[in-house]
Amino acid sequence: MCWWPPTEGRLPRQGPGYRPFALQGRTGERSPFQILARRVTQERTDAARHYPDQDEVDQVRIAFRAPSVPGLGLAALTVGAPVPLRRSEDVRVRGRTLENRFVTVVLEPNGALSLIDRRHNERYSDLLRLEDAGDAGDAYTYCPPARDRITPSRGPITVRRLAVVRWSPPWKHGGKWCVGSTCAC
């Protein structure tokens, strides 16, 4: 004999899924975004006092121009009405390359980045390449060993994803618009 937990009050949530929107700042300016990828996947939310919640969600990767903030600052963005993306601001993704009208960034097979300034046709290669070196110090202080050899990363480095944004449709709570588990003030 099997006893299953009661299902009363725990109905599956349903929503319209992804819908176009824009990110809106405190002063009302809206930032359009570009969709880089979209897929249907599963999201699990564990709970302390009942069974976990497993939902089918739309996972959308986006690129957008973030607002300017001071050092160590932050900006709160809310969901607003969609605005079209100007063609001059789009970002293109091809395999290991991310580019816009200003720069092209390539993830090289050894893990380094190459940056190409498209306006001046200048190339900067071997950026942010990982290197491994010895350490003869203790757990707190670094001390280079005698006859140290620096080993650069060789690769191959595989690309999994560039960025992930989890999207849940906005909902109203007490007169406020909410996204995910946070509400706009």
C-alpha positions as CSV (number, residue, x, y, z in Angstrom):
1,M,0.0,0.0,0.0
2,C,1.4,3.4,-0.9
3,W,0.4,6.7,0.7
4,W,1.1,9.9,-1.3
5,P,1.1,13.4,0.2
6,P,-2.1,15.3,-0.1
7,T,-2.4,17.4,-3.2
8,E,-5.0,19.8,-1.8
9,G,-3.8,23.4,-2.2
10,R,-0.8,22.4,-4.3
11,L,-1.9,22.9,-7.9
12,P,0.7,23.2,-10.7
13,R,1.3,26.8,-11.6
14,Q,0.6,27.9,-15.2
15,G,1.6,31.0,-16.9
16,P,1.9,32.4,-20.4
17,G,5.7,31.9,-20.5
18,Y,8.1,34.4,-22.0
19,R,6.6,37.7,-23.2
20,P,8.4,40.7,-24.5
21,F,9.4,43.4,-21.9
22,A,12.0,46.1,-21.3
23,L,14.1,46.8,-18.2
24,Q,13.1,50.1,-16.7
25,G,15.2,52.3,-14.4
26,R,14.1,54.5,-11.5
27,T,13.8,57.6,-13.8
28,G,11.6,55.8,-16.3
29,E,14.2,55.2,-19.0
30,R,13.7,51.8,-20.7
31,S,16.5,49.6,-21.8
32,P,15.7,47.2,-24.7
33,F,17.4,43.9,-24.9
34,Q,18.3,41.3,-27.4
35,I,17.4,37.6,-27.1
36,L,20.5,35.5,-27.5
37,A,18.9,32.1,-26.9
38,R,15.6,30.7,-25.6
39,R,14.7,27.2,-24.4
40,V,12.2,25.3,-22.2
41,T,13.8,23.7,-19.2
42,Q,13.0,22.5,-15.6
43,E,13.5,24.5,-12.4
44,R,13.3,22.9,-9.0
45,T,12.6,24.9,-5.8
46,D,13.3,23.0,-2.6
47,A,11.2,23.7,0.5
48,A,11.8,22.9,4.1
49,R,8.3,21.8,5.1
50,H,6.9,20.2,1.9
51,Y,7.9,18.4,-1.3
52,P,10.0,20.4,-3.8
53,D,8.3,22.3,-6.5
54,Q,9.4,21.3,-10.1
55,D,8.3,23.7,-12.8
56,E,8.7,23.9,-16.5
57,V,10.1,27.3,-17.3
58,D,11.2,29.4,-20.3
59,Q,14.9,30.1,-20.0
60,V,15.9,33.1,-22.0
61,R,19.5,34.5,-22.4
62,I,19.6,38.2,-23.1
63,A,22.1,41.0,-23.8
64,F,21.3,44.5,-22.7
65,R,23.0,47.8,-22.0
66,A,23.3,48.2,-18.2
67,P,22.8,51.7,-16.8
68,S,25.8,53.6,-15.6
69,V,26.4,53.2,-11.8
70,P,29.2,54.6,-9.6
71,G,31.9,52.3,-8.3
72,L,30.5,49.6,-5.9
73,G,27.1,51.0,-6.8
74,L,24.0,49.2,-8.0
75,A,20.8,50.0,-9.9
76,A,17.4,48.6,-9.5
77,L,15.6,47.7,-12.7
78,T,11.9,46.9,-13.0
79,V,9.9,45.4,-15.9
80,G,8.3,47.8,-18.3
81,A,6.6,47.9,-21.6
82,P,8.7,46.5,-24.5
83,V,10.7,48.9,-26.7
84,P,12.3,47.9,-30.0
85,L,16.1,47.4,-30.1
86,R,17.9,49.8,-32.4
87,R,19.7,47.8,-35.1
88,S,23.0,49.6,-34.3
89,E,22.9,48.1,-30.7
90,D,22.4,44.5,-31.5
91,V,24.9,41.8,-30.5
92,R,25.8,38.8,-32.6
93,V,26.9,35.4,-31.3
94,R,28.6,32.9,-33.5
95,G,30.2,29.9,-31.8
96,R,33.1,31.3,-29.7
97,T,32.6,34.9,-30.9
98,L,30.6,37.8,-29.5
99,E,30.5,41.0,-31.5
100,N,28.7,44.4,-31.8
101,R,29.4,47.4,-33.9
102,F,32.4,48.5,-31.7
103,V,34.3,45.3,-30.7
104,T,34.6,41.6,-31.4
105,V,35.5,39.3,-28.6
106,V,36.8,35.8,-29.4
107,L,37.3,33.0,-26.9
108,E,40.5,31.3,-28.1
109,P,41.0,27.5,-27.8
110,N,43.6,28.1,-25.0
111,G,41.1,30.0,-22.9
112,A,42.5,33.5,-23.6
113,L,40.3,36.3,-25.1
114,S,41.1,38.2,-28.2
115,L,39.6,41.7,-28.5
116,I,39.3,43.4,-31.9
117,D,38.5,47.1,-31.9
118,R,36.4,47.4,-35.1
119,R,36.6,51.2,-35.3
120,H,40.4,51.4,-35.3
121,N,41.0,47.8,-36.7
122,E,43.3,47.0,-33.7
123,R,43.7,43.5,-32.3
124,Y,44.6,42.7,-28.7
125,S,45.3,39.0,-28.2
126,D,46.1,36.7,-25.3
127,L,44.0,38.6,-22.8
128,L,43.0,37.0,-19.5
129,R,44.9,33.9,-20.3
130,L,45.3,31.6,-17.3
131,E,48.8,30.6,-16.1
132,D,49.9,28.2,-13.4
133,A,53.0,28.7,-11.2
134,G,54.4,27.1,-8.1
135,D,54.2,28.5,-4.6
136,A,56.7,27.7,-1.8
137,G,54.9,29.8,0.7
138,D,52.5,28.8,3.4
139,A,48.7,29.1,3.4
140,Y,48.8,32.9,3.8
141,T,51.8,34.2,2.0
142,Y,53.0,33.7,-1.6
143,C,56.7,32.8,-2.1
144,P,57.9,31.9,-5.6
145,P,59.9,28.7,-5.7
146,A,63.5,28.5,-7.0
147,R,63.6,27.6,-10.7
148,D,59.8,28.2,-11.1
149,R,58.2,27.3,-14.4
150,I,55.1,29.2,-15.4
151,T,52.7,27.0,-17.4
152,P,50.2,28.8,-19.6
153,S,46.8,27.2,-20.3
154,R,46.8,25.2,-23.5
155,G,43.2,24.2,-23.9
156,P,41.0,23.0,-25.4
157,I,38.4,25.2,-23.6
158,T,34.8,24.5,-24.4
159,V,32.0,27.1,-24.5
160,R,28.9,26.1,-22.4
161,R,27.0,29.4,-22.3
162,L,27.6,33.1,-22.3
163,A,24.9,34.3,-19.8
164,V,21.7,33.0,-18.3
165,V,18.7,35.0,-17.2
166,R,15.8,33.1,-15.6
167,W,12.5,34.6,-16.6
168,S,9.3,34.4,-14.7
169,P,6.3,36.4,-15.8
170,P,5.5,39.5,-13.8
171,W,2.6,39.3,-11.3
172,K,0.8,41.7,-9.0
173,H,1.0,41.6,-5.2
174,G,-0.7,44.3,-3.1
175,G,-0.8,46.7,-6.1
176,K,2.9,46.3,-6.8
177,W,4.4,44.6,-9.9
178,C,6.6,41.7,-9.0
179,V,9.1,39.6,-11.0
180,G,10.3,36.2,-9.7
181,S,10.4,36.6,-5.9
182,T,10.9,40.4,-5.7
183,C,8.5,43.2,-5.9
184,A,9.1,46.7,-7.3
185,C,8.8,49.5,-4.8
